[in-house]
Amino acid sequence: MLDTMQRILIWAEADLSGLADVWGLSRILTEVDEHGAVTRELGFDLNGSIVHRHPGQPTKFGRGVFDLANIAQSENPEMELADFDRLWSA
């Protein structure tokens, strides 16, 4: 079960127009807190490699894809926080 304070959402090009063309990502995982603020992001290229970690490295943007965004509700698939943490630490 996901932590009620944090949600991990999975986003793809179908969810975010320009994800591939503008950001060069095939998908992005976001950790969203209880207020809807995105606290961490992991972005993957077409090969499945992590090419964006915000905050942190590697990043090719210097900022988050979701900077200043507020995610109140989402129908995007979710993942377990422990699985996200394993990817974050990889």
C-alpha positions in Angstrom: 0.0 0.0 0.0 1.2 3.5 -0.8 2.0 5.9 2.0 -1.0 8.2 2.4 1.2 11.2 2.7 3.2 10.5 -0.5 2.1 9.2 -3.9 4.4 8.0 -6.7 2.8 8.8 -10.1 4.0 7.4 -13.5 3.8 9.8 -16.4 4.3 9.1 -20.2 4.0 11.2 -23.4 0.2 10.5 -23.5 -0.1 12.2 -20.1 2.4 15.1 -20.7 2.6 16.5 -24.2 6.2 17.3 -25.1 7.7 14.8 -22.6 9.7 13.2 -25.4 10.2 16.1 -27.8 10.9 18.9 -25.3 12.4 17.0 -22.3 13.8 13.9 -24.1 12.1 11.5 -21.7 10.0 8.5 -22.4 8.5 8.5 -18.9 8.9 10.3 -15.6 8.1 9.2 -12.0 7.0 11.8 -9.5 6.8 11.8 -5.7 3.9 14.0 -4.7 3.3 15.1 -1.1 0.1 15.5 0.7 -0.3 19.1 -0.6 0.1 18.1 -4.2 3.7 19.4 -4.6 6.2 17.3 -6.5 9.1 16.6 -4.2 11.2 14.3 -6.4 11.3 13.3 -10.1 13.0 10.5 -11.9 13.1 10.7 -15.7 13.9 7.8 -18.1 15.1 7.9 -21.7 13.9 5.5 -24.4 16.4 2.8 -23.3 15.0 2.9 -19.7 18.1 4.6 -18.3 17.7 7.3 -15.6 18.7 10.6 -17.2 16.9 13.0 -14.9 16.9 13.1 -11.1 15.5 16.2 -9.5 16.7 17.3 -7.1 20.1 15.7 -7.7 22.1 14.2 -10.5 22.0 13.2 -13.2 19.9 16.0 -14.7 20.1 17.8 -18.0 17.6 20.5 -17.1 18.8 22.2 -13.9 15.3 22.2 -12.7 12.3 19.9 -12.3 9.9 19.1 -15.1 7.1 19.7 -12.5 8.5 22.9 -10.9 5.7 24.8 -9.3 3.1 22.3 -10.4 0.4 21.3 -8.0 -1.0 17.7 -8.5 -4.4 17.6 -6.7 -5.8 14.6 -8.4 -4.4 12.2 -11.0 -5.6 9.1 -12.7 -2.0 8.1 -13.6 -0.8 4.7 -12.4 1.0 4.7 -9.1 3.9 2.7 -7.8 5.1 1.7 -4.3 7.3 4.3 -2.5 9.8 1.5 -1.7 10.2 0.8 -5.4 10.7 4.5 -6.2 13.3 4.7 -3.4 15.2 1.8 -4.9 15.3 3.5 -8.3 16.2 6.8 -6.7 19.2 5.2 -4.9 20.4 3.3 -8.0 
